[in-house]
Amino acid sequence: TASYLAQNGYLSEGIEYLKKLSVEDPRNLDTRTYLAEFSERTQQLDAAISYREKIAQLDTLNTRNYLQLGREYKSKGDIIKVKAILEKINSFDRVSQESKSANTELILP
């Protein structure tokens, strides 16, 4: 319901409801993923990074989350964290599409 609210013109109400849900169930990955995605769409990168870092703590093999987190670090110019994310992805995933994208997008000059 919260994600539908946010997607259909009630962004602030949807986000507030998602935040409430994340407090009630801090291990719910779907809630945190929605919060990260809505934060990215509204250019709130610090919030998006915070949500994705929490997702990474809870789901340590989520390449898709790591890829997006690496993209956000790269957009903020945090080269050290971009390299760490790429190393993390390569430590457990070398075959998925997300891993291939990471090895293209997160390589720095």
Residue pairs with C-beta under 8 A, 6 or more apart in sequence:
1 17
2 14
2 15
2 17
2 18
2 21
2 31
2 34
3 14
3 18
3 34
4 14
5 11
5 13
5 14
5 17
6 13
6 14
6 15
6 18
6 34
6 38
7 14
11 38
11 42
14 38
15 35
15 38
18 31
18 34
18 35
18 38
19 35
21 28
21 31
22 28
22 31
22 32
22 35
25 31
27 58
29 55
29 58
29 59
29 62
32 51
32 52
32 54
32 55
32 58
33 51
33 55
33 65
35 47
35 51
36 47
36 48
36 51
36 52
36 55
36 65
36 68
37 48
39 45
39 47
39 48
39 51
40 48
40 68
40 72
45 72
45 75
45 76
48 72
49 69
49 72
49 73
49 76
52 65
52 68
52 69
52 72
53 69
55 62
55 65
56 62
56 65
56 66
56 69
59 65
61 92
61 93
63 89
63 92
63 93
63 96
63 98
63 99
63 102
64 98
66 85
66 88
66 89
66 98
66 102
67 85
67 89
67 98
67 99
67 101
67 102
67 105
67 106
69 85
70 81
70 82
70 85
70 86
70 89
70 102
70 105
70 106
71 105
71 106
73 81
73 82
73 85
74 82
74 105
74 106
74 108
79 108
82 106
82 108
83 108
85 102
85 106
86 102
86 103
86 106
86 107
89 98
89 99
89 102
89 103
90 99
90 102
90 103
93 99
